[in-house]
Amino acid sequence: MLKIKDVSVSFKDHTVLDQLSLTAYEGEIIGLAAPNGTGKTTLFNVIANYLKPNEGTVVFNDQYEYKSEKDEVDIYKQLTPFPDQGDLFEELSGVDHLKLYANMWKGTSKHIKDIIKELNMESYVKNKVKTYSLGMRQRLCFGMMAAADSSIMLMDEVMNGLDVSNVALISEKLIEMKNNQKLMFVASHLLENLDLYADRVLFLKDGKIIHEHHIHDNHDTFIKVSLDPNRYNEFKQTYDLPEDHHYISDRLLCIPFSKLTLSEQTTWLERVIQFDEREFEIGTLGTLEYYEKYYHDSYIRK
Ligand SMILES: Nc1ncnc2c1ncn2[C@@H]1O[C@H](COP(=O)(O)OP(=O)(O)OP(=O)(O)O)[C@@H](O)[C@H]1O
């Protein structure tokens, strides 16, 4: 278990993390979704002790903190930060890198054969890294984490530069690692992909977690209607929308559905149909929709 307690980080007068707290458990994948420059890497740097927070602490297994060298050594046995592609050794092979991580954390490299096979690296892993493409390097970085097999892993942009089939491959492997009780933090801009493997996705804004999207306990359904801003205004003037409706990214009206009585559900469905909106569905909100809701402006900029 990892507890982040009231962590604040400021660079001069710029507060990046503001009294942020979080408890995370083994067997959990926690996604971090937020635009560039919001503080995801800063949070990872605090967890890995690359950066001392101005305030707050990180506690591992209710026992270890970055307070003494001994604790630090104990924490590093359990924690692997995602290797930076720039830190790979160009003259060494992929196998050399996998062995390095396996031996450093696990004390054996017997298991790396399986990792090489699972990550489809057989054809290139014996060659020197300097011959690798971006995607090959990224798969190697992920393989190094899998080889370390530590109980906590921090993955910053793990899917960077991967094609669709490799994204699927790594997503599957992440789920397998989660089933082996690993705790993984994954910062990613591939929002819909997070829904495939994360247990919860945290949205950061102004240094705080503004929403936790629990993927498996997400039973609240909405009537989701595509409406441009003019039509949305017309709809709002015609019907008294519930206060907890969402209007996301100037395009999607979401009317709470599952919490209504059957007759209220029927009424809202009739209203939507009468309004002559054929493009609607009933469903839950995913990571992409929450992202659009919280960061509409930055989403548009991209
Ligand atoms: N060493 C530093 N000195 C000054 N400012 C910093 C430093 N490190 C990070 N920052 C600032 O902190 C903010 C958060 O940066 P961070 O790298 O944590 O964002 P991020 O969410 O990981 O972004 P991205 O999606 O681009 O990786 C940014 O405004 C950045 O400029």
The ligand as an SDF file (V2000), in Angstrom:
LIG
                    3D

 31 33  0  0  0  0  0  0  0  0999 V2000
   12.3260   21.5300  -12.0330 N   0  0  0  0  0  0  0  0  0  0  0  0
   11.3380   22.3570  -12.3400 C   0  0  0  0  0  0  0  0  0  0  0  0
   11.4600   23.6860  -12.2200 N   0  0  0  0  0  0  0  0  0  0  0  0
   10.4570   24.5420  -12.4900 C   0  0  0  0  0  0  0  0  0  0  0  0
    9.2410   24.1490  -12.9290 N   0  0  0  0  0  0  0  0  0  0  0  0
    9.0430   22.8400  -13.0770 C   0  0  0  0  0  0  0  0  0  0  0  0
   10.0620   21.8610  -12.8000 C   0  0  0  0  0  0  0  0  0  0  0  0
    9.5470   20.6270  -13.0520 N   0  0  0  0  0  0  0  0  0  0  0  0
    8.2850   20.8110  -13.4730 C   0  0  0  0  0  0  0  0  0  0  0  0
    7.9690   22.1280  -13.4860 N   0  0  0  0  0  0  0  0  0  0  0  0
    6.6740   22.7150  -13.8550 C   0  0  0  0  0  0  0  0  0  0  0  0
    5.6750   22.0030  -13.1730 O   0  0  0  0  0  0  0  0  0  0  0  0
    4.5240   21.8600  -13.9670 C   0  0  0  0  0  0  0  0  0  0  0  0
    4.1350   20.3870  -14.0300 C   0  0  0  0  0  0  0  0  0  0  0  0
    5.0880   19.6880  -14.8060 O   0  0  0  0  0  0  0  0  0  0  0  0
    4.9690   18.1130  -15.0120 P   0  0  0  0  0  0  0  0  0  0  0  0
    6.1600   17.6890  -15.8080 O   0  0  0  0  0  0  0  0  0  0  0  0
    4.7670   17.4630  -13.7050 O   0  0  0  0  0  0  0  0  0  0  0  0
    3.6340   18.0060  -15.8960 O   0  0  0  0  0  0  0  0  0  0  0  0
    2.9660   16.7230  -16.5940 P   0  0  0  0  0  0  0  0  0  0  0  0
    1.5550   16.7050  -16.1680 O   0  0  0  0  0  0  0  0  0  0  0  0
    3.7930   15.5220  -16.3340 O   0  0  0  0  0  0  0  0  0  0  0  0
    3.0570   17.1220  -18.1350 O   0  0  0  0  0  0  0  0  0  0  0  0
    3.2270   16.2090  -19.4690 P   0  0  0  0  0  0  0  0  0  0  0  0
    1.8700   15.6760  -19.8140 O   0  0  0  0  0  0  0  0  0  0  0  0
    3.7090   17.2290  -20.4650 O   0  0  0  0  0  0  0  0  0  0  0  0
    4.2520   15.1510  -19.1720 O   0  0  0  0  0  0  0  0  0  0  0  0
    4.8600   22.4950  -15.3140 C   0  0  0  0  0  0  0  0  0  0  0  0
    4.3270   23.7930  -15.3450 O   0  0  0  0  0  0  0  0  0  0  0  0
    6.3710   22.5280  -15.3310 C   0  0  0  0  0  0  0  0  0  0  0  0
    6.8490   23.6170  -16.0660 O   0  0  0  0  0  0  0  0  0  0  0  0
  1  2  1  0
  2  3  1  0
  2  7  2  0
  3  4  2  0
  4  5  1  0
  5  6  2  0
  6  7  1  0
  6 10  1  0
  7  8  1  0
  8  9  2  0
  9 10  1  0
 10 11  1  0
 11 12  1  0
 11 30  1  0
 12 13  1  0
 13 14  1  0
 13 28  1  0
 14 15  1  0
 15 16  1  0
 16 17  2  0
 16 18  1  0
 16 19  1  0
 19 20  1  0
 20 21  2  0
 20 22  1  0
 20 23  1  0
 23 24  1  0
 24 25  2  0
 24 26  1  0
 24 27  1  0
 28 29  1  0
 28 30  1  0
 30 31  1  0
M  END
$$$$
